[in-house]
Amino acid sequence: MSPSHGGGCSTQRLVAPFAGSAHEVIRSLLAVQAENPGQAEWAVAARTRRRDPSDLAMLLDQGKVLADPRAAADLAFRLRR
């Protein structure tokens, strides 16, 4: 483990190898939490090779990912079963 990258960084996909898609990020993390959709799009994109925030928006539009606003003031995004 590199001193600049804690073991959790790999697990969280914050360092290479990055995920191939937003779907892969959410599946591997089980859920992504953010205070607003823009933050969630950024958080997911930062963990993918393409770094495209629109990937999460597309999954939401297709109904493949759910935005669950039940958490206090946050949104939690998870894959639809």
PyMOL commands that set and color helices and strands:
alter all, ss='L'
color gray80, all
select helices_A, chain A and resi 7-11+22-29+37-45+54-61
alter helices_A, ss='H'
color red, helices_A
select strands_A, chain A and resi 32-34+65-68+75-79
alter strands_A, ss='S'
color yellow, strands_A
deselect
rebuild
show_as cartoon
